[in-house]
Amino acid sequence: MYSVSFTGYRPEKMPFPNEEHPLCLALKKRLREEIEKLVK
């Protein structure tokens, strides 16, 4: 069994005003794509 953890900025420290901001959405999309590639 494998496990993974993420470290980094806390949500309130991110440079976007909210989770619907275009840059936040782009970051989430990119993270999802990279994680899905690594899981396969």
PyMOL Python script that loads the backbone (N, CA, C, O; Angstrom):
from pymol import cmd

cmd.read_pdbstr("""\
ATOM      1  N   MET A   1       0.846  -1.171   0.000  1.00  0.00           N
ATOM      2  CA  MET A   1       0.000   0.000   0.000  1.00  0.00           C
ATOM      3  C   MET A   1       0.896   1.240   0.000  1.00  0.00           C
ATOM      4  O   MET A   1       1.941   1.267   0.651  1.00  0.00           O
ATOM      5  N   TYR A   2       0.478   2.240  -0.724  1.00  0.00           N
ATOM      6  CA  TYR A   2       1.215   3.494  -0.796  1.00  0.00           C
ATOM      7  C   TYR A   2       0.418   4.608  -0.136  1.00  0.00           C
ATOM      8  O   TYR A   2      -0.804   4.530  -0.010  1.00  0.00           O
ATOM      9  N   SER A   3       1.113   5.615   0.270  1.00  0.00           N
ATOM     10  CA  SER A   3       0.435   6.809   0.785  1.00  0.00           C
ATOM     11  C   SER A   3       1.197   8.037   0.302  1.00  0.00           C
ATOM     12  O   SER A   3       2.352   7.953  -0.116  1.00  0.00           O
ATOM     13  N   VAL A   4       0.538   9.144   0.370  1.00  0.00           N
ATOM     14  CA  VAL A   4       1.145  10.391  -0.081  1.00  0.00           C
ATOM     15  C   VAL A   4       0.654  11.523   0.811  1.00  0.00           C
ATOM     16  O   VAL A   4      -0.427  11.446   1.394  1.00  0.00           O
ATOM     17  N   SER A   5       1.445  12.553   0.908  1.00  0.00           N
ATOM     18  CA  SER A   5       1.005  13.742   1.645  1.00  0.00           C
ATOM     19  C   SER A   5       1.453  14.973   0.873  1.00  0.00           C
ATOM     20  O   SER A   5       2.390  14.929   0.076  1.00  0.00           O
ATOM     21  N   PHE A   6       0.773  16.045   1.128  1.00  0.00           N
ATOM     22  CA  PHE A   6       1.079  17.304   0.472  1.00  0.00           C
ATOM     23  C   PHE A   6       1.413  18.332   1.532  1.00  0.00           C
ATOM     24  O   PHE A   6       0.778  18.389   2.585  1.00  0.00           O
ATOM     25  N   THR A   7       2.405  19.134   1.245  1.00  0.00           N
ATOM     26  CA  THR A   7       2.744  20.233   2.139  1.00  0.00           C
ATOM     27  C   THR A   7       2.766  21.515   1.324  1.00  0.00           C
ATOM     28  O   THR A   7       2.864  21.484   0.098  1.00  0.00           O
ATOM     29  N   GLY A   8       2.677  22.595   1.990  1.00  0.00           N
ATOM     30  CA  GLY A   8       2.743  23.871   1.282  1.00  0.00           C
ATOM     31  C   GLY A   8       1.901  24.924   1.959  1.00  0.00           C
ATOM     32  O   GLY A   8       1.601  24.852   3.151  1.00  0.00           O
ATOM     33  N   TYR A   9       1.534  25.894   1.167  1.00  0.00           N
ATOM     34  CA  TYR A   9       0.763  27.024   1.676  1.00  0.00           C
ATOM     35  C   TYR A   9      -0.562  26.584   2.277  1.00  0.00           C
ATOM     36  O   TYR A   9      -1.211  25.664   1.779  1.00  0.00           O
ATOM     37  N   ARG A  10      -0.944  27.239   3.331  1.00  0.00           N
ATOM     38  CA  ARG A  10      -2.293  27.079   3.870  1.00  0.00           C
ATOM     39  C   ARG A  10      -3.227  27.842   2.948  1.00  0.00           C
ATOM     40  O   ARG A  10      -2.811  28.823   2.331  1.00  0.00           O
ATOM     41  N   PRO A  11      -4.476  27.418   2.840  1.00  0.00           N
ATOM     42  CA  PRO A  11      -5.409  28.076   1.909  1.00  0.00           C
ATOM     43  C   PRO A  11      -5.477  29.589   2.070  1.00  0.00           C
ATOM     44  O   PRO A  11      -5.557  30.312   1.077  1.00  0.00           O
ATOM     45  N   GLU A  12      -5.446  30.069   3.290  1.00  0.00           N
ATOM     46  CA  GLU A  12      -5.548  31.519   3.486  1.00  0.00           C
ATOM     47  C   GLU A  12      -4.295  32.270   3.025  1.00  0.00           C
ATOM     48  O   GLU A  12      -4.317  33.496   2.907  1.00  0.00           O
ATOM     49  N   LYS A  13      -3.215  31.550   2.767  1.00  0.00           N
ATOM     50  CA  LYS A  13      -1.974  32.179   2.296  1.00  0.00           C
ATOM     51  C   LYS A  13      -1.858  32.167   0.769  1.00  0.00           C
ATOM     52  O   LYS A  13      -0.937  32.766   0.214  1.00  0.00           O
ATOM     53  N   MET A  14      -2.772  31.499   0.098  1.00  0.00           N
ATOM     54  CA  MET A  14      -2.713  31.440  -1.362  1.00  0.00           C
ATOM     55  C   MET A  14      -3.027  32.816  -1.948  1.00  0.00           C
ATOM     56  O   MET A  14      -3.738  33.603  -1.322  1.00  0.00           O
ATOM     57  N   PRO A  15      -2.508  33.114  -3.138  1.00  0.00           N
ATOM     58  CA  PRO A  15      -2.671  34.458  -3.709  1.00  0.00           C
ATOM     59  C   PRO A  15      -3.999  34.699  -4.424  1.00  0.00           C
ATOM     60  O   PRO A  15      -4.087  35.600  -5.258  1.00  0.00           O
ATOM     61  N   PHE A  16      -5.033  33.918  -4.116  1.00  0.00           N
ATOM     62  CA  PHE A  16      -6.334  34.124  -4.747  1.00  0.00           C
ATOM     63  C   PHE A  16      -7.344  34.503  -3.672  1.00  0.00           C
ATOM     64  O   PHE A  16      -7.224  34.079  -2.523  1.00  0.00           O
ATOM     65  N   PRO A  17      -8.336  35.300  -4.046  1.00  0.00           N
ATOM     66  CA  PRO A  17      -9.333  35.713  -3.058  1.00  0.00           C
ATOM     67  C   PRO A  17     -10.293  34.588  -2.647  1.00  0.00           C
ATOM     68  O   PRO A  17     -10.837  34.613  -1.544  1.00  0.00           O
ATOM     69  N   ASN A  18     -10.503  33.594  -3.538  1.00  0.00           N
ATOM     70  CA  ASN A  18     -11.412  32.488  -3.219  1.00  0.00           C
ATOM     71  C   ASN A  18     -11.141  31.315  -4.152  1.00  0.00           C
ATOM     72  O   ASN A  18     -10.355  31.427  -5.093  1.00  0.00           O
ATOM     73  N   GLU A  19     -11.792  30.200  -3.888  1.00  0.00           N
ATOM     74  CA  GLU A  19     -11.540  28.982  -4.662  1.00  0.00           C
ATOM     75  C   GLU A  19     -12.152  28.997  -6.053  1.00  0.00           C
ATOM     76  O   GLU A  19     -11.885  28.094  -6.846  1.00  0.00           O
ATOM     77  N   GLU A  20     -12.951  29.980  -6.365  1.00  0.00           N
ATOM     78  CA  GLU A  20     -13.541  30.089  -7.705  1.00  0.00           C
ATOM     79  C   GLU A  20     -12.733  31.015  -8.615  1.00  0.00           C
ATOM     80  O   GLU A  20     -13.084  31.202  -9.780  1.00  0.00           O
ATOM     81  N   HIS A  21     -11.665  31.586  -8.094  1.00  0.00           N
ATOM     82  CA  HIS A  21     -10.805  32.472  -8.881  1.00  0.00           C
ATOM     83  C   HIS A  21     -10.176  31.655 -10.015  1.00  0.00           C
ATOM     84  O   HIS A  21      -9.792  30.506  -9.795  1.00  0.00           O
ATOM     85  N   PRO A  22     -10.065  32.219 -11.214  1.00  0.00           N
ATOM     86  CA  PRO A  22      -9.513  31.478 -12.355  1.00  0.00           C
ATOM     87  C   PRO A  22      -8.127  30.876 -12.101  1.00  0.00           C
ATOM     88  O   PRO A  22      -7.855  29.766 -12.557  1.00  0.00           O
ATOM     89  N   LEU A  23      -7.264  31.567 -11.399  1.00  0.00           N
ATOM     90  CA  LEU A  23      -5.936  31.011 -11.119  1.00  0.00           C
ATOM     91  C   LEU A  23      -6.015  29.820 -10.169  1.00  0.00           C
ATOM     92  O   LEU A  23      -5.265  28.855 -10.315  1.00  0.00           O
ATOM     93  N   CYS A  24      -6.906  29.886  -9.213  1.00  0.00           N
ATOM     94  CA  CYS A  24      -7.096  28.769  -8.289  1.00  0.00           C
ATOM     95  C   CYS A  24      -7.646  27.558  -9.035  1.00  0.00           C
ATOM     96  O   CYS A  24      -7.189  26.434  -8.827  1.00  0.00           O
ATOM     97  N   LEU A  25      -8.618  27.788  -9.893  1.00  0.00           N
ATOM     98  CA  LEU A  25      -9.191  26.691 -10.676  1.00  0.00           C
ATOM     99  C   LEU A  25      -8.138  26.068 -11.586  1.00  0.00           C
ATOM    100  O   LEU A  25      -8.103  24.849 -11.751  1.00  0.00           O
ATOM    101  N   ALA A  26      -7.283  26.894 -12.175  1.00  0.00           N
ATOM    102  CA  ALA A  26      -6.218  26.379 -13.041  1.00  0.00           C
ATOM    103  C   ALA A  26      -5.222  25.545 -12.234  1.00  0.00           C
ATOM    104  O   ALA A  26      -4.766  24.501 -12.700  1.00  0.00           O
ATOM    105  N   LEU A  27      -4.887  25.998 -11.041  1.00  0.00           N
ATOM    106  CA  LEU A  27      -3.972  25.247 -10.183  1.00  0.00           C
ATOM    107  C   LEU A  27      -4.568  23.899  -9.806  1.00  0.00           C
ATOM    108  O   LEU A  27      -3.885  22.877  -9.875  1.00  0.00           O
ATOM    109  N   LYS A  28      -5.825  23.888  -9.411  1.00  0.00           N
ATOM    110  CA  LYS A  28      -6.489  22.629  -9.049  1.00  0.00           C
ATOM    111  C   LYS A  28      -6.524  21.662 -10.224  1.00  0.00           C
ATOM    112  O   LYS A  28      -6.306  20.462 -10.054  1.00  0.00           O
ATOM    113  N   LYS A  29      -6.798  22.186 -11.411  1.00  0.00           N
ATOM    114  CA  LYS A  29      -6.847  21.340 -12.612  1.00  0.00           C
ATOM    115  C   LYS A  29      -5.475  20.724 -12.886  1.00  0.00           C
ATOM    116  O   LYS A  29      -5.366  19.531 -13.170  1.00  0.00           O
ATOM    117  N   ARG A  30      -4.441  21.542 -12.799  1.00  0.00           N
ATOM    118  CA  ARG A  30      -3.082  21.060 -13.051  1.00  0.00           C
ATOM    119  C   ARG A  30      -2.666  20.021 -12.015  1.00  0.00           C
ATOM    120  O   ARG A  30      -2.068  19.002 -12.360  1.00  0.00           O
ATOM    121  N   LEU A  31      -2.979  20.276 -10.760  1.00  0.00           N
ATOM    122  CA  LEU A  31      -2.658  19.308  -9.713  1.00  0.00           C
ATOM    123  C   LEU A  31      -3.373  17.986  -9.948  1.00  0.00           C
ATOM    124  O   LEU A  31      -2.772  16.919  -9.822  1.00  0.00           O
ATOM    125  N   ARG A  32      -4.652  18.057 -10.288  1.00  0.00           N
ATOM    126  CA  ARG A  32      -5.421  16.837 -10.555  1.00  0.00           C
ATOM    127  C   ARG A  32      -4.795  16.047 -11.705  1.00  0.00           C
ATOM    128  O   ARG A  32      -4.645  14.829 -11.613  1.00  0.00           O
ATOM    129  N   GLU A  33      -4.433  16.733 -12.780  1.00  0.00           N
ATOM    130  CA  GLU A  33      -3.837  16.061 -13.939  1.00  0.00           C
ATOM    131  C   GLU A  33      -2.528  15.373 -13.568  1.00  0.00           C
ATOM    132  O   GLU A  33      -2.291  14.231 -13.962  1.00  0.00           O
ATOM    133  N   GLU A  34      -1.686  16.058 -12.818  1.00  0.00           N
ATOM    134  CA  GLU A  34      -0.401  15.480 -12.430  1.00  0.00           C
ATOM    135  C   GLU A  34      -0.584  14.292 -11.492  1.00  0.00           C
ATOM    136  O   GLU A  34       0.095  13.276 -11.642  1.00  0.00           O
ATOM    137  N   ILE A  35      -1.485  14.408 -10.536  1.00  0.00           N
ATOM    138  CA  ILE A  35      -1.733  13.309  -9.597  1.00  0.00           C
ATOM    139  C   ILE A  35      -2.280  12.100 -10.343  1.00  0.00           C
ATOM    140  O   ILE A  35      -1.859  10.972 -10.086  1.00  0.00           O
ATOM    141  N   GLU A  36      -3.214  12.324 -11.264  1.00  0.00           N
ATOM    142  CA  GLU A  36      -3.776  11.208 -12.026  1.00  0.00           C
ATOM    143  C   GLU A  36      -2.708  10.518 -12.866  1.00  0.00           C
ATOM    144  O   GLU A  36      -2.731   9.294 -12.999  1.00  0.00           O
ATOM    145  N   LYS A  37      -1.773  11.276 -13.434  1.00  0.00           N
ATOM    146  CA  LYS A  37      -0.679  10.667 -14.204  1.00  0.00           C
ATOM    147  C   LYS A  37       0.192   9.797 -13.311  1.00  0.00           C
ATOM    148  O   LYS A  37       0.601   8.706 -13.708  1.00  0.00           O
ATOM    149  N   LEU A  38       0.473  10.277 -12.115  1.00  0.00           N
ATOM    150  CA  LEU A  38       1.350   9.542 -11.205  1.00  0.00           C
ATOM    151  C   LEU A  38       0.692   8.298 -10.631  1.00  0.00           C
ATOM    152  O   LEU A  38       1.380   7.326 -10.319  1.00  0.00           O
ATOM    153  N   VAL A  39      -0.611   8.312 -10.490  1.00  0.00           N
ATOM    154  CA  VAL A  39      -1.330   7.170  -9.935  1.00  0.00           C
ATOM    155  C   VAL A  39      -1.379   6.023 -10.938  1.00  0.00           C
ATOM    156  O   VAL A  39      -1.379   4.856 -10.546  1.00  0.00           O
ATOM    157  N   LYS A  40      -1.419   6.340 -12.205  1.00  0.00           N
ATOM    158  CA  LYS A  40      -1.539   5.289 -13.243  1.00  0.00           C
ATOM    159  C   LYS A  40      -0.321   4.431 -13.360  1.00  0.00           C
ATOM    160  O   LYS A  40      -0.286   3.518 -14.185  1.00  0.00           O
TER     161      LYS A  40
END
""", "prot")
cmd.dss("prot")
cmd.show_as("cartoon", "prot")
cmd.util.cbc("prot")
cmd.orient("prot")
